[in-house]
Amino acid sequence: MEPFKQLKQILLVDDNPMDLLIHTRLLQRMNICRQVHTVSGGEAALEYLEACVTTNTLPELLLLDIDMPRMNGFQFLEQWQRKDLSGPGGVRVVLLTSSIAARDRQQGRLYRLHGYLQKPLTPEKLLPLLQYNS
C-alpha cells in the first residue's frame, strides 16, 4: 500500500461517546492526523464546520455516523451541502455506521461522499481511503 500524507485534522461525528473514544484512540495510534476533533451530533458538526470556514481550518476528513437523534447523518449532509461547508480544499466525508441496511448505502450515493464504512473503524478499512490523499 502506498504511503499517504498525514492529515492536519479529522472530525468525528457520533452521538455515542464510547464510539467517539474508541475511534479517537485508534486514529491517534495510527498517527494519520495531527488533531482529532469530536462532536456529538449533526447540529454540533454544522456549528463546528461553520466556525472552521471562518478561520480557514476545515478538517480534511469527516467520519460521520448515520443514526443520531435530532439530526441524523443524512440530514446533516443535506445542510452541509446546502451551506457549502466543504471549503476550497474539500472536506472528504465518510459515513461510519453500524447500519447494514441497503437503503442507507443507496441514500448515501445521493451525496458527495468519499466512502462508506461499517463500524468499528479499523486501519484496514480506513487506510485504503487515505491513498487518495497524496
Residue pairs with C-beta under 8 A, 6 or more apart in sequence:
1 127
1 128
1 131
2 131
2 134
3 134
4 32
4 127
4 130
4 131
4 133
4 134
5 133
5 134
6 31
6 32
6 33
6 34
7 32
7 33
7 34
7 59
7 60
7 61
7 130
7 133
8 33
8 34
8 35
8 59
8 60
9 33
9 34
9 35
9 36
9 37
9 57
9 58
9 59
9 60
9 61
10 27
10 32
10 33
10 35
10 36
10 37
10 59
10 60
10 61
10 62
10 63
11 37
11 38
11 39
11 45
11 48
11 49
11 59
11 61
11 62
11 63
11 91
12 20
12 23
12 24
12 27
12 36
12 37
12 38
12 39
12 63
12 96
13 38
13 39
13 40
13 41
13 42
13 44
13 45
13 62
13 63
13 64
13 65
13 68
13 73
13 76
14 20
14 23
14 38
14 40
14 63
14 64
14 65
14 68
14 96
15 40
15 41
15 65
15 68
15 69
16 65
17 40
19 65
19 119
19 120
20 38
20 40
22 120
22 121
23 63
23 96
23 120
23 121
24 36
24 38
26 121
26 122
26 123
27 33
27 36
27 121
28 36
30 123
30 126
32 126
32 130
33 60
33 61
37 48
37 59
39 45
39 47
39 48
41 68
41 69
41 70
41 71
42 68
42 70
42 71
42 72
42 73
42 75
42 76
42 79
43 70
43 71
45 62
45 64
45 76
45 80
46 71
46 76
46 79
46 80
46 83
46 85
49 58
49 80
49 85
49 91
50 83
50 85
52 58
52 59
52 87
53 85
53 87
56 87
58 85
58 86
58 87
58 89
58 91
59 91
60 89
60 91
60 92
60 133
61 91
61 92
61 93
61 94
61 114
62 91
62 92
62 93
62 94
63 94
63 96
63 117
63 121
64 73
64 76
64 77
64 93
64 94
64 95
64 96
65 73
65 95
65 96
65 97
66 72
66 73
66 74
66 95
66 97
66 99
66 104
67 73
67 97
67 98
67 99
71 79
73 95
73 97
74 107
74 108
74 111
77 93
77 111
80 86
80 93
81 111
81 112
85 91
86 112
92 114
92 115
92 129
92 132
93 111
93 112
93 113
93 114
94 113
94 114
94 115
94 116
94 117
94 129
95 104
95 108
95 113
95 115
95 116
95 117
96 117
96 119
96 121
97 104
97 116
97 117
97 118
97 119
98 118
98 119
100 118
105 116
108 116
114 129
114 132
115 129
117 125
117 126
117 129
118 125
